[in-house]
Amino acid sequence: MTMIDEGVIKYQCNWIEAEPLASPVLAELMYWRDRLYSLGLIGVYDNGIGFGNISVRLGNSGEFIITGTQTGHLAHLTPQHYTLVSDFSWQENWITCRGPIQASSEALTHAAIYSHQPQIKAIAHVHNPQIWQQLMFKVPTTNPNVPYGTPQMAEEMFRLFAQENLADHQILVMGGHQDGFLSFGQNLTEAGEILLQSVNIYPTT
């Protein structure tokens, strides 16, 4: 698939269609996803392309549950809208996921962070044009010339961990991914609260 445009899955997705997941972390995922949707940080653009996604790592494994592709237009998600990423290679640009829906177009970005930082257990990736512009280069920011959803973006995030104390900030701006920024933590509550703090510091109105 040509590497273009927001919302397009840029990696090879080996999707194993399966029944909805049964995991205790789904309740937390659904709570935070719907809360971020209610704030407009997850949603859909006028052109119909959805934005924003969240994930949680399963224990100390490399597996994680993430929202499915093109679910941004839905105000409330159910277990039908989540999938398990069971294997991946950010270097070779592929993932394997199992569930009723394919993984979000940003799944490889989540995978890269989890593989690089074992202490990170949850990630929230959201969009807001005003906050994105105001946070740019005030917090760790990826090179604007590096496109999202690519191995190069993974390497750029690793640079931020090494050179700009990203682990301490727990929030980064994706300079080459318009409106996009993400936070992370040891659970979704921590990651979500960091996002809410950024909204309070940089109000949208």
C-alpha positions as CSV (number, residue, x, y, z in Angstrom):
1,M,0.0,0.0,0.0
2,T,1.3,3.4,-0.9
3,M,2.5,5.4,2.1
4,I,0.1,8.3,2.0
5,D,-2.4,10.1,4.0
6,E,-3.8,10.1,7.5
7,G,-5.5,6.9,8.7
8,V,-3.9,4.6,6.1
9,I,-2.3,1.5,7.4
10,K,1.3,1.7,6.3
11,Y,2.6,-1.6,7.6
12,Q,1.9,-5.1,6.6
13,C,-0.9,-6.4,8.8
14,N,-1.3,-10.1,9.3
15,W,-4.8,-10.1,10.7
16,I,-6.2,-13.3,12.3
17,E,-9.9,-12.7,12.5
18,A,-11.2,-14.0,15.9
19,E,-13.9,-13.5,18.5
20,P,-13.8,-10.3,20.7
21,L,-11.2,-10.3,23.3
22,A,-11.9,-11.3,26.9
23,S,-9.4,-9.3,29.0
24,P,-9.7,-7.5,32.3
25,V,-7.9,-4.5,30.8
26,L,-10.8,-3.8,28.4
27,A,-12.8,-1.9,30.9
28,E,-10.0,0.6,31.5
29,L,-9.4,0.9,27.7
30,M,-13.1,1.5,27.0
31,Y,-13.3,4.1,29.8
32,W,-10.3,6.1,28.7
33,R,-11.0,5.9,25.0
34,D,-14.5,7.1,25.4
35,R,-13.4,9.9,27.7
36,L,-10.8,11.1,25.2
37,Y,-13.4,11.0,22.5
38,S,-15.7,13.1,24.6
39,L,-13.0,15.8,24.8
40,G,-12.5,15.7,21.0
41,L,-9.0,14.2,21.3
42,I,-10.1,11.1,19.5
43,G,-12.6,11.5,16.7
44,V,-13.0,11.9,12.9
45,Y,-12.1,14.7,10.5
46,D,-14.6,16.2,8.1
47,N,-13.2,14.0,5.3
48,G,-14.3,10.9,7.3
49,I,-10.8,9.9,8.4
50,G,-10.6,8.9,12.0
51,F,-7.8,9.9,14.4
52,G,-6.6,8.8,17.8
53,N,-6.0,5.4,19.5
54,I,-5.0,3.9,22.8
55,S,-3.3,0.7,23.9
56,V,-2.4,-1.3,26.9
57,R,0.4,-3.8,27.2
58,L,-0.5,-7.2,28.6
59,G,1.7,-7.8,31.7
60,N,5.4,-7.9,30.9
61,S,4.9,-9.4,27.5
62,G,5.4,-7.7,24.1
63,E,1.7,-8.2,23.4
64,F,-0.8,-5.3,23.7
65,I,-4.4,-4.5,23.1
66,I,-5.2,-1.5,20.8
67,T,-8.2,0.2,19.3
68,G,-9.2,-1.0,15.9
69,T,-8.6,0.8,12.6
70,Q,-11.2,3.5,11.6
71,T,-13.1,3.6,14.9
72,G,-12.6,7.3,15.5
73,H,-16.2,8.2,14.4
74,L,-17.7,6.0,17.1
75,A,-18.7,7.7,20.4
76,H,-18.6,4.5,22.3
77,L,-16.5,1.4,21.6
78,T,-17.2,-2.2,22.6
79,P,-14.9,-5.2,22.8
80,Q,-15.7,-5.7,19.1
81,H,-13.5,-2.7,18.4
82,Y,-10.3,-3.8,20.0
83,T,-7.6,-6.2,18.8
84,L,-4.5,-8.0,20.3
85,V,-1.2,-7.3,18.6
86,S,0.7,-10.5,19.3
87,D,3.8,-10.1,17.2
88,F,5.5,-7.4,15.2
89,S,8.7,-6.0,13.7
90,W,9.0,-2.3,13.5
91,Q,12.3,-2.7,11.6
92,E,10.5,-4.8,8.9
93,N,7.2,-2.8,9.2
94,W,4.8,-5.6,10.0
95,I,2.4,-6.7,12.8
96,T,0.3,-9.7,13.5
97,C,-3.0,-9.0,15.3
98,R,-5.8,-11.3,16.5
99,G,-9.4,-10.2,17.0
100,P,-12.6,-9.0,15.4
101,I,-11.0,-5.9,13.8
102,Q,-7.6,-4.9,12.3
103,A,-5.3,-2.8,14.5
104,S,-5.1,1.0,14.3
105,S,-2.9,2.5,11.6
106,E,-0.6,3.6,14.5
107,A,-0.1,0.2,16.0
108,L,3.5,-0.1,14.8
109,T,4.3,3.2,16.7
110,H,2.9,1.7,19.9
111,A,4.8,-1.5,19.2
112,A,8.1,0.3,18.8
113,I,7.7,2.2,22.1
114,Y,6.7,-1.0,24.0
115,S,9.7,-2.8,22.6
116,H,12.1,0.0,23.5
117,Q,10.8,0.8,26.9
118,P,9.7,-2.2,29.0
119,Q,8.4,0.0,31.8
120,I,5.8,1.6,29.6
121,K,2.4,-0.2,29.9
122,A,0.0,2.1,28.2
123,I,0.0,4.7,25.4
124,A,-2.6,7.3,24.3
125,H,-2.2,8.9,20.9
126,V,-4.6,11.9,20.2
127,H,-5.0,14.8,17.9
128,N,-5.7,18.5,18.6
129,P,-4.4,21.2,16.2
130,Q,-4.1,24.0,18.9
131,I,-2.4,21.9,21.5
132,W,-0.1,20.3,18.8
133,Q,1.1,23.7,17.7
134,Q,1.6,25.0,21.3
135,L,3.4,21.9,22.5
136,M,5.7,21.8,19.4
137,F,9.3,21.8,20.6
138,K,8.2,22.7,24.1
139,V,8.2,19.0,24.8
140,P,10.2,16.3,23.0
141,T,9.2,16.6,19.3
142,T,10.0,14.3,16.4
143,N,11.6,15.7,13.3
144,P,8.9,17.2,11.1
145,N,10.4,15.5,8.0
146,V,9.8,12.0,9.4
147,P,6.4,10.6,8.5
148,Y,4.2,8.8,11.0
149,G,3.7,5.1,11.1
150,T,7.1,4.2,9.6
151,P,10.3,2.6,10.9
152,Q,11.9,6.0,10.7
153,M,9.4,7.4,13.2
154,A,10.3,4.6,15.6
155,E,14.0,5.5,15.3
156,E,13.1,9.2,15.8
157,M,11.2,8.4,19.0
158,F,14.2,6.3,20.3
159,R,16.3,9.4,19.7
160,L,14.0,11.4,21.9
161,F,14.3,8.9,24.7
162,A,18.1,9.0,24.4
163,Q,18.7,12.8,23.9
164,E,15.6,14.7,25.2
165,N,14.7,12.8,28.4
166,L,11.4,11.6,26.9
167,A,11.0,9.0,29.6
168,D,10.7,11.9,32.2
169,H,8.3,14.1,30.0
170,Q,6.0,11.1,29.2
171,I,4.6,13.2,26.3
172,L,5.8,13.8,22.8
173,V,4.7,15.7,19.7
174,M,4.9,14.0,16.3
175,G,6.3,16.8,14.2
176,G,5.6,15.1,10.9
177,H,2.1,13.9,11.9
178,Q,-0.2,17.0,11.8
179,D,-2.1,17.5,15.1
180,G,-0.7,14.3,16.6
181,F,0.9,13.8,20.0
182,L,1.0,11.0,22.5
183,S,1.6,10.2,26.1
184,F,2.4,7.1,28.0
185,G,2.6,5.7,31.5
186,Q,2.6,2.6,33.7
187,N,-1.2,2.4,33.1
188,L,-3.8,4.3,31.1
189,T,-4.8,6.5,34.0
190,E,-1.3,7.9,34.2
191,A,-1.1,8.3,30.4
192,G,-4.5,9.9,30.3
193,E,-3.9,12.3,33.1
194,I,-0.8,13.6,31.4
195,L,-2.9,14.3,28.3
196,L,-5.6,16.1,30.4
197,Q,-2.9,18.2,32.0
198,S,-1.7,19.3,28.6
199,V,-5.3,20.3,27.7
200,N,-5.5,22.4,30.9
201,I,-2.1,24.0,30.3
202,Y,-2.9,24.7,26.6
203,P,-6.7,25.3,26.5
204,T,-8.3,24.9,23.1
205,T,-10.4,28.0,23.5
